[in-house]
């Protein structure tokens, strides 16, 4: 079974700032196309942790019952932690009533059709974040963080939700199932 993500894309100007920061430090992946998306290379935040679905149509039908209208977000600070991709720098999204409502609606509406890949990060244990960089070399980590902090704080409206399904677990390559605007 392949994993799936529900993600909001960041607005163009903010996404460009993050992409430019990644390019400055050589943290890029080339040869992206419209049909193949590597989620970690496109500035976004996932609304719930990765999960598995058995029936795409049933999942999409249930997701369409949820009110996913545009809303405002704020990002104030960075954190660094180790993942399978090395040193990972993320910006933590401030919790909001709207974000909590959407997360709870998704959890409730989709409970019967999804299986969490990371149950330990469900609900209140999940920290919404935007990944600024994966595999940041240790000798560049401090400068990367300083550069990333110049982009913060961020406030923005999100209005495009994408559902992406992993097509290659080794590279984390994903394809878009559909987009809601």
KEMIZA-937688 format. One record per residue (C-alpha): residue in three letters; x, y, z. Coordinates in nm, 2 decimals. Layout:
! residues N
+------+--------+--------+--------+
! rest !     xx !     yy !     zz !
+------+--------+--------+--------+
!  Ala !      X !      Y !      Z !
...
+------+--------+--------+--------+
! end
This chain:
! residues 181
+------+--------+--------+--------+
! rest !     xx !     yy !     zz !
+------+--------+--------+--------+
!  Unk !   0.00 !   0.00 !   0.00 !
!  Unk !   0.13 !   0.35 !  -0.09 !
!  Unk !   0.11 !   0.64 !   0.14 !
!  Unk !  -0.10 !   0.95 !   0.08 !
!  Unk !  -0.08 !   1.31 !   0.19 !
!  Unk !  -0.33 !   1.60 !   0.21 !
!  Unk !  -0.13 !   1.92 !   0.17 !
!  Unk !  -0.18 !   2.29 !   0.12 !
!  Unk !   0.06 !   2.46 !  -0.11 !
!  Unk !   0.21 !   2.79 !   0.00 !
!  Unk !   0.14 !   3.10 !  -0.20 !
!  Unk !   0.38 !   3.18 !  -0.49 !
!  Unk !   0.59 !   3.45 !  -0.33 !
!  Unk !   0.65 !   3.26 !  -0.01 !
!  Unk !   0.71 !   2.94 !  -0.19 !
!  Unk !   0.97 !   3.11 !  -0.42 !
!  Unk !   1.16 !   3.25 !  -0.11 !
!  Unk !   1.19 !   2.89 !   0.03 !
!  Unk !   1.28 !   2.74 !  -0.31 !
!  Unk !   1.55 !   3.02 !  -0.36 !
!  Unk !   1.69 !   2.94 !  -0.01 !
!  Unk !   1.71 !   2.58 !  -0.10 !
!  Unk !   1.89 !   2.66 !  -0.42 !
!  Unk !   2.14 !   2.88 !  -0.24 !
!  Unk !   2.24 !   2.59 !  -0.03 !
!  Unk !   2.22 !   2.33 !  -0.31 !
!  Unk !   1.92 !   2.15 !  -0.16 !
!  Unk !   1.73 !   2.09 !  -0.49 !
!  Unk !   1.60 !   1.81 !  -0.70 !
!  Unk !   1.59 !   1.86 !  -1.08 !
!  Unk !   1.36 !   1.72 !  -1.35 !
!  Unk !   1.02 !   1.77 !  -1.18 !
!  Unk !   0.72 !   1.76 !  -1.41 !
!  Unk !   0.36 !   1.84 !  -1.38 !
!  Unk !   0.25 !   1.48 !  -1.33 !
!  Unk !   0.53 !   1.38 !  -1.09 !
!  Unk !   0.56 !   1.58 !  -0.78 !
!  Unk !   0.81 !   1.53 !  -0.50 !
!  Unk !   0.62 !   1.68 !  -0.21 !
!  Unk !   0.92 !   1.77 !   0.00 !
!  Unk !   1.05 !   1.99 !  -0.28 !
!  Unk !   0.73 !   2.20 !  -0.31 !
!  Unk !   0.67 !   2.43 !  -0.02 !
!  Unk !   0.36 !   2.30 !   0.16 !
!  Unk !   0.22 !   2.18 !   0.48 !
!  Unk !   0.03 !   1.86 !   0.54 !
!  Unk !  -0.30 !   1.89 !   0.72 !
!  Unk !  -0.26 !   1.54 !   0.88 !
!  Unk !   0.03 !   1.29 !   0.89 !
!  Unk !   0.08 !   1.05 !   0.60 !
!  Unk !  -0.17 !   0.77 !   0.57 !
!  Unk !  -0.28 !   0.47 !   0.36 !
!  Unk !  -0.61 !   0.44 !   0.16 !
!  Unk !  -0.76 !   0.14 !  -0.01 !
!  Unk !  -1.01 !   0.30 !  -0.23 !
!  Unk !  -0.93 !   0.63 !  -0.40 !
!  Unk !  -1.29 !   0.70 !  -0.50 !
!  Unk !  -1.44 !   0.65 !  -0.16 !
!  Unk !  -1.16 !   0.86 !  -0.01 !
!  Unk !  -1.22 !   1.15 !  -0.25 !
!  Unk !  -1.60 !   1.13 !  -0.20 !
!  Unk !  -1.56 !   1.16 !   0.18 !
!  Unk !  -1.30 !   1.44 !   0.15 !
!  Unk !  -1.54 !   1.64 !  -0.06 !
!  Unk !  -1.78 !   1.65 !   0.24 !
!  Unk !  -1.53 !   1.86 !   0.44 !
!  Unk !  -1.52 !   2.24 !   0.44 !
!  Unk !  -1.17 !   2.32 !   0.33 !
!  Unk !  -1.21 !   2.69 !   0.25 !
!  Unk !  -0.92 !   2.94 !   0.25 !
!  Unk !  -0.78 !   3.05 !   0.58 !
!  Unk !  -0.49 !   3.24 !   0.73 !
!  Unk !  -0.18 !   3.09 !   0.88 !
!  Unk !   0.11 !   3.23 !   1.08 !
!  Unk !   0.47 !   3.09 !   1.11 !
!  Unk !   0.70 !   3.23 !   1.37 !
!  Unk !   1.00 !   3.01 !   1.44 !
!  Unk !   1.22 !   2.73 !   1.31 !
!  Unk !   1.31 !   2.38 !   1.45 !
!  Unk !   1.58 !   2.14 !   1.34 !
!  Unk !   1.55 !   1.76 !   1.38 !
!  Unk !   1.70 !   1.45 !   1.22 !
!  Unk !   1.50 !   1.24 !   0.98 !
!  Unk !   1.59 !   0.98 !   0.72 !
!  Unk !   1.67 !   1.28 !   0.50 !
!  Unk !   1.94 !   1.41 !   0.74 !
!  Unk !   1.92 !   1.75 !   0.92 !
!  Unk !   1.57 !   1.88 !   0.86 !
!  Unk !   1.48 !   2.25 !   0.91 !
!  Unk !   1.11 !   2.32 !   0.96 !
!  Unk !   0.91 !   2.63 !   1.04 !
!  Unk !   0.63 !   2.56 !   1.29 !
!  Unk !   0.28 !   2.68 !   1.20 !
!  Unk !   0.09 !   2.85 !   1.49 !
!  Unk !  -0.21 !   2.65 !   1.58 !
!  Unk !  -0.55 !   2.82 !   1.50 !
!  Unk !  -0.91 !   2.74 !   1.56 !
!  Unk !  -0.97 !   2.69 !   1.18 !
!  Unk !  -0.67 !   2.46 !   1.14 !
!  Unk !  -0.78 !   2.25 !   1.44 !
!  Unk !  -1.14 !   2.24 !   1.30 !
!  Unk !  -1.03 !   2.12 !   0.96 !
!  Unk !  -0.79 !   1.86 !   1.11 !
!  Unk !  -1.07 !   1.72 !   1.33 !
!  Unk !  -1.32 !   1.72 !   1.04 !
!  Unk !  -1.07 !   1.53 !   0.83 !
!  Unk !  -0.99 !   1.28 !   1.11 !
!  Unk !  -1.36 !   1.22 !   1.18 !
!  Unk !  -1.48 !   1.21 !   0.81 !
!  Unk !  -1.20 !   0.99 !   0.69 !
!  Unk !  -1.15 !   0.76 !   0.98 !
!  Unk !  -1.33 !   0.47 !   0.81 !
!  Unk !  -1.13 !   0.50 !   0.48 !
!  Unk !  -0.77 !   0.57 !   0.59 !
!  Unk !  -0.51 !   0.41 !   0.81 !
!  Unk !  -0.25 !   0.63 !   0.96 !
!  Unk !   0.12 !   0.57 !   0.87 !
!  Unk !   0.23 !   0.74 !   1.19 !
!  Unk !  -0.04 !   0.69 !   1.46 !
!  Unk !   0.19 !   0.85 !   1.72 !
!  Unk !   0.15 !   1.18 !   1.54 !
!  Unk !  -0.23 !   1.19 !   1.51 !
!  Unk !  -0.45 !   1.47 !   1.65 !
!  Unk !  -0.29 !   1.70 !   1.90 !
!  Unk !   0.04 !   1.52 !   1.86 !
!  Unk !   0.09 !   1.65 !   1.51 !
!  Unk !   0.28 !   1.97 !   1.46 !
!  Unk !   0.19 !   2.15 !   1.14 !
!  Unk !   0.50 !   2.27 !   0.97 !
!  Unk !   0.66 !   2.39 !   0.65 !
!  Unk !   0.99 !   2.21 !   0.56 !
!  Unk !   1.25 !   2.46 !   0.46 !
!  Unk !   1.53 !   2.21 !   0.39 !
!  Unk !   1.62 !   1.84 !   0.41 !
!  Unk !   1.97 !   1.70 !   0.45 !
!  Unk !   2.12 !   2.04 !   0.54 !
!  Unk !   2.49 !   1.97 !   0.59 !
!  Unk !   2.61 !   2.02 !   0.95 !
!  Unk !   2.87 !   2.27 !   0.84 !
!  Unk !   2.60 !   2.48 !   0.67 !
!  Unk !   2.32 !   2.43 !   0.93 !
!  Unk !   2.38 !   2.76 !   1.12 !
!  Unk !   2.40 !   2.98 !   0.81 !
!  Unk !   2.10 !   2.80 !   0.66 !
!  Unk !   1.90 !   2.87 !   0.98 !
!  Unk !   2.00 !   3.24 !   0.98 !
!  Unk !   1.90 !   3.27 !   0.62 !
!  Unk !   1.57 !   3.09 !   0.68 !
!  Unk !   1.49 !   3.32 !   0.98 !
!  Unk !   1.51 !   3.62 !   0.75 !
!  Unk !   1.20 !   3.49 !   0.57 !
!  Unk !   1.01 !   3.47 !   0.91 !
!  Unk !   0.77 !   3.56 !   1.04 !
!  Unk !   0.52 !   3.46 !   0.77 !
!  Unk !   0.15 !   3.52 !   0.75 !
!  Unk !  -0.04 !   3.39 !   0.45 !
!  Unk !  -0.37 !   3.26 !   0.32 !
!  Unk !  -0.39 !   2.90 !   0.19 !
!  Unk !  -0.65 !   2.81 !  -0.07 !
!  Unk !  -0.52 !   2.52 !  -0.27 !
!  Unk !  -0.53 !   2.17 !  -0.13 !
!  Unk !  -0.36 !   1.88 !  -0.30 !
!  Unk !  -0.39 !   1.51 !  -0.24 !
!  Unk !  -0.08 !   1.33 !  -0.34 !
!  Unk !   0.00 !   0.96 !  -0.34 !
!  Unk !   0.34 !   0.81 !  -0.32 !
!  Unk !   0.45 !   0.62 !  -0.63 !
!  Unk !   0.80 !   0.53 !  -0.50 !
!  Unk !   0.86 !   0.47 !  -0.13 !
!  Unk !   1.25 !   0.48 !  -0.18 !
!  Unk !   1.26 !   0.83 !  -0.33 !
!  Unk !   0.93 !   0.96 !  -0.17 !
!  Unk !   0.81 !   1.05 !  -0.53 !
!  Unk !   0.44 !   1.14 !  -0.54 !
!  Unk !   0.18 !   1.20 !  -0.80 !
!  Unk !  -0.12 !   1.43 !  -0.76 !
!  Unk !  -0.45 !   1.25 !  -0.72 !
!  Unk !  -0.65 !   1.57 !  -0.74 !
!  Unk !  -0.66 !   1.94 !  -0.63 !
!  Unk !  -0.93 !   2.13 !  -0.45 !
!  Unk !  -0.93 !   2.51 !  -0.49 !
+------+--------+--------+--------+
! end
